[in-house]
Amino acid sequence: MGATRMQIGEVADRTGLSLRTIRHYEEVGLAPPSARSQGGFRLYTDDDVARLLVIKRMKPLGFTLEEMRDLLTILDELQAGEPEDTDRTDLTKRLTLYRALVEERCDKMRTRLADAEQFSAELATELRRHSPQR
């Protein structure tokens, strides 16, 4: 097996996640490392890093741990091979529901961002109005 194995520090650098967060995702069963060294160090593969990045993208959208677990299971099962047609249909229906949920949450985030940018512009206007002229 020629997969590159990384220790947690490198994974943290590659994902932008803290060591504590990566350990937490392992503890709750979302992203266990693929292996451990003889000394007990966590060893991660590129696939493990990709999984952590998926989790990282879910977090700001307000996914619960249970939603994360369910969505990761769906993705794992779809990527694992050829599920039965009925299983594939069920998995794609569930994935479609998550996709709609993500779009809904993204729309809410866009609205919040637009409100925040408007507020920032209003404060900039106030600063210009009350700053001494040069």
DSSP file with accessible surface (Angstrom, degrees, kcal/mol):
  #  RESIDUE AA STRUCTURE BP1 BP2  ACC     N-H-->O    O-->H-N    N-H-->O    O-->H-N    TCO  KAPPA ALPHA  PHI   PSI    X-CA   Y-CA   Z-CA
    1    1 A M              0   0  197      0, 0.0     0, 0.0     0, 0.0     0, 0.0   0.000 360.0 360.0 360.0 113.1    0.0    0.0    0.0
    2    2 A G        +     0   0   83      2,-0.0     2,-0.1     0, 0.0     3,-0.0   0.160 360.0 139.0 -95.7  19.9    1.8    3.1   -1.2
    3    3 A A        -     0   0   49      1,-0.1     2,-0.2    42,-0.0    42,-0.0  -0.420  58.1-115.6 -68.1 136.0   -0.4    5.7    0.4
    4    4 A T        -     0   0   87     -2,-0.1     2,-0.5     1,-0.0    42,-0.3  -0.528  29.4-150.7 -68.4 134.8    1.4    8.7    1.9
    5    5 A R        -     0   0   87     -2,-0.2     2,-0.3    40,-0.1    40,-0.2  -0.941  12.9-170.0-114.1 131.2    0.9    8.8    5.6
    6    6 A M  B     -A   44   0A   1     38,-2.8    38,-3.1    -2,-0.5     2,-0.1  -0.911  19.3-124.9-119.2 148.9    1.0   12.1    7.5
    7    7 A Q    >>  -     0   0  101     -2,-0.3     4,-1.8    36,-0.2     3,-0.7  -0.427  40.0 -96.7 -84.4 168.5    1.1   12.9   11.1
    8    8 A I  H 3> S+     0   0   24     34,-0.5     4,-2.8     1,-0.3     5,-0.2   0.813 119.6  60.1 -60.8 -33.2   -1.5   15.2   12.7
    9    9 A G  H 3> S+     0   0   33      1,-0.2     4,-2.1     2,-0.2    -1,-0.3   0.920 107.3  45.3 -62.6 -42.8    0.6   18.4   12.4
   10   10 A E  H <> S+     0   0   94     -3,-0.7     4,-2.5     2,-0.2    -1,-0.2   0.896 112.0  52.4 -66.8 -38.7    0.9   18.1    8.7
   11   11 A V  H  X S+     0   0    0     -4,-1.8     4,-2.2     2,-0.2     6,-0.3   0.922 108.1  51.4 -63.0 -42.4   -2.8   17.4    8.4
   12   12 A A  H  X>S+     0   0   12     -4,-2.8     4,-2.4     1,-0.2     5,-0.5   0.925 110.9  48.4 -60.3 -44.0   -3.5   20.5   10.5
   13   13 A D  H  <5S+     0   0  140     -4,-2.1    -2,-0.2     1,-0.2    -1,-0.2   0.911 114.0  46.4 -61.8 -42.6   -1.3   22.6    8.1
   14   14 A R  H  <5S+     0   0  117     -4,-2.5    -1,-0.2     1,-0.2    -2,-0.2   0.794 122.7  33.4 -72.6 -29.4   -3.0   21.2    5.0
   15   15 A T  H  <5S-     0   0    3     -4,-2.2    -2,-0.2     2,-0.2    -1,-0.2   0.649  96.4-127.2-101.4 -20.0   -6.6   21.6    6.3
   16   16 A G  T  <5 +     0   0   59     -4,-2.4     2,-0.3     1,-0.3    -3,-0.2   0.623  67.6 130.2  78.1  11.4   -6.3   24.8    8.4
   17   17 A L      < -     0   0   22     -5,-0.5    -1,-0.3    -6,-0.3    -2,-0.2  -0.715  60.9-112.4 -95.9 150.5   -7.9   22.9   11.3
   18   18 A S     >  -     0   0   60     -2,-0.3     4,-2.4     1,-0.1     5,-0.2  -0.389  23.6-115.5 -76.0 160.1   -6.4   22.9   14.8
   19   19 A L  H  > S+     0   0   66      1,-0.2     4,-2.7     2,-0.2     5,-0.2   0.910 118.7  54.3 -59.0 -40.9   -4.9   19.7   16.3
   20   20 A R  H  > S+     0   0  206      1,-0.2     4,-2.4     2,-0.2    -1,-0.2   0.905 108.1  48.4 -60.9 -43.5   -7.7   19.9   18.9
   21   21 A T  H  > S+     0   0   44      2,-0.2     4,-2.6     1,-0.2    -1,-0.2   0.925 111.1  49.8 -65.1 -43.3  -10.4   20.0   16.2
   22   22 A I  H  X S+     0   0    0     -4,-2.4     4,-1.7     1,-0.2    -2,-0.2   0.933 112.3  48.0 -62.0 -42.9   -8.9   17.1   14.3
   23   23 A R  H  X S+     0   0   88     -4,-2.7     4,-2.8     1,-0.2    -1,-0.2   0.894 110.0  53.2 -64.1 -39.3   -8.7   15.0   17.5
   24   24 A H  H  X S+     0   0   79     -4,-2.4     4,-2.3     2,-0.2     6,-0.2   0.931 106.3  51.6 -61.2 -46.2  -12.3   16.0   18.3
   25   25 A Y  H  <>S+     0   0   12     -4,-2.6     5,-2.0     1,-0.2     6,-1.7   0.847 111.6  48.7 -62.9 -30.3  -13.5   14.8   14.9
   26   26 A E  H ><5S+     0   0   39     -4,-1.7     3,-1.6     4,-0.2    -2,-0.2   0.948 109.4  51.9 -69.0 -47.5  -11.7   11.5   15.6
   27   27 A E  H 3<5S+     0   0  143     -4,-2.8    -2,-0.2     1,-0.3    -1,-0.2   0.847 110.8  47.0 -59.5 -36.7  -13.3   11.2   19.1
   28   28 A V  T 3<5S-     0   0   37     -4,-2.3    -1,-0.3    -5,-0.2    -2,-0.2   0.420 118.0-112.4 -88.6   2.7  -16.8   11.7   17.8
   29   29 A G  T < 5S+     0   0   45     -3,-1.6    -3,-0.2    -5,-0.2    -2,-0.1   0.589  85.9 113.2  84.8  11.7  -16.2    9.1   15.0
   30   30 A L  S   <S+     0   0    1     -5,-2.0    -4,-0.2    -6,-0.2    -5,-0.1   0.848  88.9  10.8 -83.4 -35.3  -16.3   11.5   12.0
   31   31 A A  S    S+     0   0    3     -6,-1.7    -1,-0.2    -9,-0.2    -5,-0.1  -0.482  70.3 177.3-147.8  71.2  -12.7   11.3   10.9
   32   32 A P        -     0   0   68      0, 0.0     2,-0.0     0, 0.0    -9,-0.0  -0.454  39.9-103.8 -71.7 148.1  -10.6    8.6   12.5
   33   33 A P        -     0   0   19      0, 0.0    11,-0.2     0, 0.0     3,-0.1  -0.379  24.3-122.8 -67.0 153.8   -7.0    8.3   11.2
   34   34 A S  S    S-     0   0   61      9,-0.7     2,-0.3     1,-0.1    10,-0.2   0.784  84.0 -10.8 -68.2 -27.0   -6.3    5.5    8.8
   35   35 A A  E     -B   43   0B  31      8,-1.8     8,-2.9    10,-0.0     2,-0.4  -0.938  59.6-126.1-158.1 176.2   -3.6    4.1   11.0
   36   36 A R  E     -B   42   0B 117     -2,-0.3     6,-0.2     6,-0.2     5,-0.0  -0.980  27.8-119.2-132.8 147.2   -1.3    4.6   14.0
   37   37 A S    >   -     0   0   34      4,-2.6     3,-2.1    -2,-0.4     6,-0.1  -0.249  38.2 -98.1 -74.4 171.0    2.4    4.4   14.1
   38   38 A Q  T 3  S+     0   0  213      1,-0.3    -1,-0.1     2,-0.1    -2,-0.0   0.834 128.6  54.9 -59.8 -28.7    4.1    1.9   16.4
   39   39 A G  T 3  S-     0   0   64      2,-0.1    -1,-0.3     1,-0.0    -2,-0.0   0.412 124.5-105.1 -84.6   0.7    4.6    4.8   18.8
   40   40 A G    <   +     0   0   33     -3,-2.1     2,-0.2     1,-0.3    -2,-0.1   0.509  69.0 148.6  91.8   3.5    0.8    5.5   18.7
   41   41 A F        -     0   0  120      1,-0.1    -4,-2.6    -5,-0.0    -1,-0.3  -0.501  53.6-108.9 -72.9 141.0    0.9    8.6   16.6
   42   42 A R  E     -B   36   0B  50     -6,-0.2   -34,-0.5    -2,-0.2     2,-0.4  -0.478  32.6-159.4 -66.9 137.4   -2.1    9.2   14.3
   43   43 A L  E     -B   35   0B  30     -8,-2.9    -8,-1.8    -2,-0.2    -9,-0.7  -0.985   7.9-167.7-125.0 127.4   -1.3    8.6   10.7
   44   44 A Y  B     -A    6   0A   1    -38,-3.1   -38,-2.8    -2,-0.4     2,-0.2  -0.844   7.4-150.3-116.6 150.0   -3.5   10.1    8.0
   45   45 A T     >  -     0   0   13     -2,-0.3     4,-2.1   -40,-0.2     5,-0.2  -0.576  39.2 -97.4-105.8 174.9   -3.8    9.6    4.2
   46   46 A D  H  > S+     0   0   79    -42,-0.3     4,-2.5     1,-0.2     5,-0.2   0.872 126.8  55.6 -60.2 -36.1   -4.9   12.0    1.5
   47   47 A D  H  > S+     0   0  130      2,-0.2     4,-2.2     1,-0.2    -1,-0.2   0.890 105.6  51.3 -64.3 -37.5   -8.4   10.5    1.7
   48   48 A D  H  > S+     0   0   20      2,-0.2     4,-2.3     1,-0.2    -2,-0.2   0.913 110.0  49.5 -64.2 -41.0   -8.5   11.3    5.4
   49   49 A V  H  X S+     0   0    6     -4,-2.1     4,-2.2     2,-0.2    -2,-0.2   0.927 109.3  51.6 -63.6 -43.6   -7.5   14.9    4.6
   50   50 A A  H  X S+     0   0   49     -4,-2.5     4,-1.9     1,-0.2    -1,-0.2   0.908 109.2  51.0 -60.6 -40.0  -10.2   15.1    2.0
   51   51 A R  H  X S+     0   0   53     -4,-2.2     4,-2.3     1,-0.2    -1,-0.2   0.925 108.8  50.8 -63.8 -43.8  -12.7   13.9    4.6
   52   52 A L  H  X S+     0   0    0     -4,-2.3     4,-2.7     1,-0.2    -1,-0.2   0.881 108.0  53.3 -62.0 -36.7  -11.6   16.5    7.1
   53   53 A L  H  X S+     0   0   44     -4,-2.2     4,-1.9     2,-0.2    -1,-0.2   0.878 106.8  51.8 -67.2 -35.6  -12.0   19.2    4.4
   54   54 A V  H  X S+     0   0   45     -4,-1.9     4,-1.5     2,-0.2    -2,-0.2   0.945 111.4  47.2 -63.0 -45.6  -15.6   18.0    3.8
   55   55 A I  H  X S+     0   0    0     -4,-2.3     4,-2.0     1,-0.2     3,-0.3   0.923 108.9  54.8 -61.5 -42.5  -16.3   18.3    7.5
   56   56 A K  H  < S+     0   0   84     -4,-2.7    -1,-0.2     1,-0.2    -2,-0.2   0.880 107.8  49.9 -59.4 -37.0  -14.7   21.7    7.6
   57   57 A R  H  < S+     0   0  162     -4,-1.9     4,-0.3     1,-0.2    -1,-0.2   0.800 110.1  50.9 -73.3 -28.1  -17.0   22.9    4.8
   58   58 A M  H ><>S+     0   0    9     -4,-1.5     5,-1.4    -3,-0.3     3,-1.2   0.840  95.8  71.8 -75.4 -33.8  -20.1   21.6    6.7
   59   59 A K  G ><5S+     0   0  121     -4,-2.0     3,-2.0     1,-0.3    -2,-0.2   0.896  94.8  47.9 -55.9 -50.6  -19.2   23.3    9.9
   60   60 A P  G 3 5S+     0   0   85      0, 0.0    -1,-0.3     0, 0.0    -2,-0.1   0.701 104.2  64.5 -68.3 -12.2  -20.0   26.9    9.0
   61   61 A L  G < 5S-     0   0   26     -3,-1.2    -2,-0.2    -4,-0.3    -3,-0.1   0.388 117.3-111.7 -88.7   3.7  -23.3   25.8    7.5
   62   62 A G  T < 5 +     0   0   50     -3,-2.0    -3,-0.2     1,-0.2     2,-0.1   0.706  53.7 169.4  79.2  21.3  -24.5   24.7   10.9
   63   63 A F      < -     0   0    7     -5,-1.4    -1,-0.2    -4,-0.1     2,-0.1  -0.438  29.6-131.3 -66.1 136.9  -24.5   21.0   10.4
   64   64 A T     >  -     0   0   74     -2,-0.1     4,-2.8     1,-0.1     5,-0.2  -0.408  26.1-106.1 -76.9 165.7  -25.0   19.0   13.6
   65   65 A L  H  > S+     0   0   63      1,-0.2     4,-2.8     2,-0.2     5,-0.2   0.904 123.4  51.8 -59.8 -38.7  -22.6   16.1   14.3
   66   66 A E  H  > S+     0   0  121      2,-0.2     4,-2.6     1,-0.2    -1,-0.2   0.910 109.9  47.9 -66.6 -40.6  -25.4   13.7   13.4
   67   67 A E  H  > S+     0   0   46      2,-0.2     4,-2.8     1,-0.2     5,-0.2   0.917 112.6  49.7 -64.0 -42.3  -26.1   15.4   10.1
   68   68 A M  H  X S+     0   0    1     -4,-2.8     4,-2.8     2,-0.2     5,-0.2   0.940 111.5  48.5 -59.7 -46.7  -22.3   15.3    9.4
   69   69 A R  H  X S+     0   0   75     -4,-2.8     4,-2.2     1,-0.2    -2,-0.2   0.924 113.2  47.4 -60.3 -44.7  -22.2   11.7   10.2
   70   70 A D  H  X S+     0   0   45     -4,-2.6     4,-2.4     2,-0.2    -2,-0.2   0.937 113.6  46.6 -64.4 -46.3  -25.2   10.9    8.0
   71   71 A L  H  X S+     0   0   16     -4,-2.8     4,-2.6     1,-0.2     5,-0.2   0.920 112.0  50.6 -65.1 -41.4  -23.9   12.9    5.0
   72   72 A L  H  X S+     0   0    4     -4,-2.8     4,-2.9    -5,-0.2    -1,-0.2   0.902 109.5  51.9 -62.6 -38.1  -20.4   11.3    5.3
   73   73 A T  H  X S+     0   0   50     -4,-2.2     4,-2.8    -5,-0.2     5,-0.2   0.926 109.4  49.8 -62.7 -44.7  -22.0    7.9    5.4
   74   74 A I  H  X S+     0   0    0     -4,-2.4     4,-2.4     2,-0.2     5,-0.2   0.950 113.5  45.3 -57.6 -50.4  -24.0    8.7    2.3
   75   75 A L  H  X S+     0   0   43     -4,-2.6     4,-2.2     1,-0.2    -2,-0.2   0.915 113.2  50.8 -62.2 -42.3  -20.9    9.9    0.5
   76   76 A D  H  X S+     0   0   64     -4,-2.9     4,-1.4     1,-0.2    -1,-0.2   0.927 111.7  47.0 -60.6 -45.9  -18.9    6.9    1.7
   77   77 A E  H  < S+     0   0   92     -4,-2.8     4,-0.4     1,-0.2    -1,-0.2   0.886 112.8  48.7 -67.4 -37.8  -21.5    4.4    0.5
   78   78 A L  H >< S+     0   0   31     -4,-2.4     3,-0.6    -5,-0.2    -1,-0.2   0.879 116.1  43.6 -67.9 -35.9  -21.8    6.1   -2.9
   79   79 A Q  H 3< S+     0   0  151     -4,-2.2    -1,-0.2    -5,-0.2    -2,-0.2   0.664  96.7  78.4 -82.7 -14.3  -18.1    6.1   -3.4
   80   80 A A  T 3< S-     0   0   87     -4,-1.4     2,-0.4    -5,-0.2    -1,-0.2   0.678 108.1 -90.1 -71.5 -18.8  -17.5    2.6   -2.1
   81   81 A G  S <  S-     0   0   35     -3,-0.6    -1,-0.1    -4,-0.4     0, 0.0  -0.983  76.7  -8.5 151.8-136.6  -18.7    0.9   -5.3
   82   82 A E        -     0   0  169     -2,-0.4     3,-0.1    -3,-0.1    -4,-0.1  -0.756  58.6-169.1-107.6  86.2  -21.8   -0.3   -6.8
   83   83 A P        -     0   0   27      0, 0.0     5,-0.0     0, 0.0    -5,-0.0  -0.331  41.1 -83.5 -68.5 158.5  -24.7   -0.3   -4.3
   84   84 A E     >  -     0   0  137      1,-0.1     4,-3.2     4,-0.1     5,-0.2  -0.217  44.4-108.1 -53.3 153.3  -27.9   -2.0   -5.3
   85   85 A D  H  > S+     0   0  130      1,-0.2     4,-2.6     2,-0.2     5,-0.2   0.893 120.9  49.5 -56.0 -41.3  -30.2    0.1   -7.4
   86   86 A T  H  > S+     0   0  108      1,-0.2     4,-2.2     2,-0.2    -1,-0.2   0.907 112.9  47.3 -67.2 -38.4  -32.7    0.6   -4.5
   87   87 A D  H  > S+     0   0   82      2,-0.2     4,-2.9     1,-0.2    -2,-0.2   0.921 112.0  49.8 -66.2 -43.7  -29.8    1.6   -2.2
   88   88 A R  H  X S+     0   0   76     -4,-3.2     4,-2.9     2,-0.2     5,-0.2   0.919 110.3  51.0 -61.3 -41.7  -28.4    4.0   -4.8
   89   89 A T  H  X S+     0   0   67     -4,-2.6     4,-2.2    -5,-0.2    -1,-0.2   0.935 112.4  46.1 -61.2 -45.8  -31.8    5.5   -5.2
   90   90 A D  H  X S+     0   0   79     -4,-2.2     4,-2.4     2,-0.2    -2,-0.2   0.930 113.6  49.0 -62.5 -45.4  -32.2    6.0   -1.5
   91   91 A L  H  X S+     0   0    2     -4,-2.9     4,-2.6     1,-0.2    -2,-0.2   0.911 111.9  47.8 -62.8 -43.2  -28.7    7.4   -1.1
   92   92 A T  H  X S+     0   0   57     -4,-2.9     4,-2.4     2,-0.2    -1,-0.2   0.864 110.2  52.8 -69.9 -32.2  -29.1    9.9   -4.0
   93   93 A K  H  X S+     0   0  137     -4,-2.2     4,-1.9    -5,-0.2    -2,-0.2   0.933 112.0  45.4 -63.5 -45.1  -32.5   11.0   -2.6
   94   94 A R  H  X S+     0   0   60     -4,-2.4     4,-2.1     2,-0.2    -2,-0.2   0.907 112.6  51.0 -64.9 -39.9  -30.9   11.7    0.8
   95   95 A L  H  X S+     0   0   56     -4,-2.6     4,-2.6     1,-0.2    -1,-0.2   0.899 107.2  54.3 -64.0 -38.8  -28.0   13.4   -0.9
   96   96 A T  H  X S+     0   0   93     -4,-2.4     4,-2.3     1,-0.2    -1,-0.2   0.904 106.9  51.1 -61.1 -41.0  -30.4   15.6   -2.9
   97   97 A L  H  X S+     0   0  123     -4,-1.9     4,-2.2     2,-0.2    -1,-0.2   0.915 110.8  47.9 -63.9 -41.5  -32.1   16.6    0.4
   98   98 A Y  H  X S+     0   0   29     -4,-2.1     4,-2.8     2,-0.2    -2,-0.2   0.898 109.1  54.0 -65.1 -38.8  -28.7   17.6    1.9
   99   99 A R  H  X S+     0   0  147     -4,-2.6     4,-2.4     1,-0.2    -2,-0.2   0.929 109.7  47.4 -61.0 -43.7  -27.8   19.5   -1.3
  100  100 A A  H  X S+     0   0   60     -4,-2.3     4,-2.5     2,-0.2    -1,-0.2   0.911 111.5  51.3 -64.4 -39.9  -31.1   21.5   -1.0
  101  101 A L  H  X S+     0   0   37     -4,-2.2     4,-2.6     2,-0.2    -2,-0.2   0.920 109.5  50.0 -63.0 -42.4  -30.3   22.1    2.7
  102  102 A V  H  X S+     0   0   35     -4,-2.8     4,-2.8     2,-0.2    -2,-0.2   0.932 110.7  49.4 -62.6 -44.6  -26.8   23.4    1.8
  103  103 A E  H  X S+     0   0   69     -4,-2.4     4,-2.5     2,-0.2    -1,-0.2   0.921 111.0  50.0 -61.2 -42.2  -28.2   25.8   -0.8
  104  104 A E  H  X S+     0   0  101     -4,-2.5     4,-2.0     1,-0.2    -2,-0.2   0.929 113.2  45.7 -61.6 -44.9  -30.8   27.1    1.7
  105  105 A R  H  X S+     0   0   51     -4,-2.6     4,-2.2     1,-0.2    -2,-0.2   0.869 111.0  52.9 -68.9 -35.8  -28.1   27.7    4.3
  106  106 A C  H  X S+     0   0   30     -4,-2.8     4,-2.8     2,-0.2    -1,-0.2   0.913 107.3  52.5 -63.6 -41.8  -25.8   29.3    1.7
  107  107 A D  H  X S+     0   0   86     -4,-2.5     4,-2.2     1,-0.2    -2,-0.2   0.917 109.6  48.9 -59.6 -42.8  -28.6   31.7    0.8
  108  108 A K  H  X S+     0   0  122     -4,-2.0     4,-2.5     1,-0.2    -1,-0.2   0.906 111.4  49.7 -63.3 -40.5  -29.0   32.6    4.4
  109  109 A M  H  X S+     0   0   80     -4,-2.2     4,-2.8     2,-0.2    -2,-0.2   0.896 108.9  52.1 -65.7 -39.6  -25.3   33.2    4.7
  110  110 A R  H  X S+     0   0  130     -4,-2.8     4,-2.6     2,-0.2    -1,-0.2   0.909 110.2  49.0 -62.1 -40.6  -25.3   35.4    1.6
  111  111 A T  H  X S+     0   0   83     -4,-2.2     4,-2.4     2,-0.2    -2,-0.2   0.931 112.3  47.6 -64.2 -44.9  -28.1   37.5    3.1
  112  112 A R  H  X S+     0   0  185     -4,-2.5     4,-2.4     2,-0.2    -2,-0.2   0.899 112.2  50.0 -63.1 -39.9  -26.2   37.8    6.4
  113  113 A L  H  X S+     0   0   98     -4,-2.8     4,-2.9     2,-0.2     5,-0.2   0.923 109.5  50.7 -65.3 -42.6  -23.1   38.8    4.5
  114  114 A A  H  X S+     0   0   50     -4,-2.6     4,-2.4     1,-0.2    -2,-0.2   0.919 111.2  49.1 -61.5 -41.6  -24.9   41.4    2.5
  115  115 A D  H  X S+     0   0  105     -4,-2.4     4,-2.3     2,-0.2    -1,-0.2   0.918 112.0  48.5 -62.3 -43.2  -26.3   42.8    5.7
  116  116 A A  H  X S+     0   0   57     -4,-2.4     4,-2.5     2,-0.2    -2,-0.2   0.911 111.4  49.2 -65.0 -41.3  -22.9   42.9    7.3
  117  117 A E  H  X S+     0   0  120     -4,-2.9     4,-2.4     2,-0.2    -1,-0.2   0.899 110.6  51.1 -66.3 -37.6  -21.4   44.6    4.2
  118  118 A Q  H  X S+     0   0  107     -4,-2.4     4,-2.3    -5,-0.2    -2,-0.2   0.926 110.3  49.2 -63.2 -43.2  -24.2   47.2    4.2
  119  119 A F  H  X S+     0   0  118     -4,-2.3     4,-2.4     2,-0.2    -2,-0.2   0.917 109.7  51.5 -63.2 -42.6  -23.5   47.9    7.9
  120  120 A S  H  X S+     0   0   77     -4,-2.5     4,-2.4     1,-0.2    -1,-0.2   0.921 109.8  49.9 -60.3 -42.4  -19.8   48.2    7.2
  121  121 A A  H  X S+     0   0   48     -4,-2.4     4,-2.3     1,-0.2    -2,-0.2   0.902 109.3  52.0 -63.6 -39.7  -20.5   50.7    4.4
  122  122 A E  H  X S+     0   0   96     -4,-2.3     4,-2.2     2,-0.2    -2,-0.2   0.908 110.0  48.3 -63.8 -40.6  -22.8   52.7    6.7
  123  123 A L  H  X S+     0   0   85     -4,-2.4     4,-2.6     2,-0.2    -2,-0.2   0.896 109.3  52.9 -66.9 -37.9  -20.1   52.9    9.3
  124  124 A A  H  X S+     0   0   35     -4,-2.4     4,-2.4     2,-0.2    -2,-0.2   0.912 108.6  50.7 -62.6 -39.8  -17.6   54.0    6.7
  125  125 A T  H  X S+     0   0   57     -4,-2.3     4,-2.4     1,-0.2    -2,-0.2   0.923 110.0  49.9 -62.8 -43.6  -20.0   56.8    5.7
  126  126 A E  H  X S+     0   0   76     -4,-2.2     4,-1.9     1,-0.2    -2,-0.2   0.909 109.6  51.3 -61.7 -42.7  -20.3   57.9    9.3
  127  127 A L  H  X S+     0   0  116     -4,-2.6     4,-1.5     1,-0.2    -1,-0.2   0.928 110.9  47.5 -60.8 -44.1  -16.5   57.9    9.7
  128  128 A R  H  < S+     0   0  161     -4,-2.4    -1,-0.2     1,-0.2    -2,-0.2   0.904 111.7  51.4 -64.0 -39.2  -16.1   60.1    6.6
  129  129 A R  H  < S+     0   0  155     -4,-2.4    -1,-0.2     1,-0.2    -2,-0.2   0.856 119.9  33.5 -66.2 -34.5  -18.9   62.4    7.8
  130  130 A H  H  < S+     0   0  131     -4,-1.9    -1,-0.2    -5,-0.2    -2,-0.2   0.478  94.0 101.1-107.0  -1.2  -17.3   62.9   11.3
  131  131 A S  S  < S-     0   0   53     -4,-1.5     3,-0.1    -3,-0.2     2,-0.0  -0.579  83.4-100.1 -83.4 145.1  -13.6   62.8   10.5
  132  132 A P        -     0   0  118      0, 0.0     2,-0.2     0, 0.0    -1,-0.1  -0.373  41.8-113.1 -61.7 139.8  -11.7   66.0   10.2
  133  133 A Q              0   0  164      1,-0.1    -5,-0.0    -3,-0.1    -3,-0.0  -0.538 360.0 360.0 -74.0 141.4  -11.1   67.1    6.7
  134  134 A R              0   0  286     -2,-0.2    -1,-0.1    -3,-0.1    -3,-0.0  -0.739 360.0 360.0-104.2 360.0   -7.5   67.0    5.4
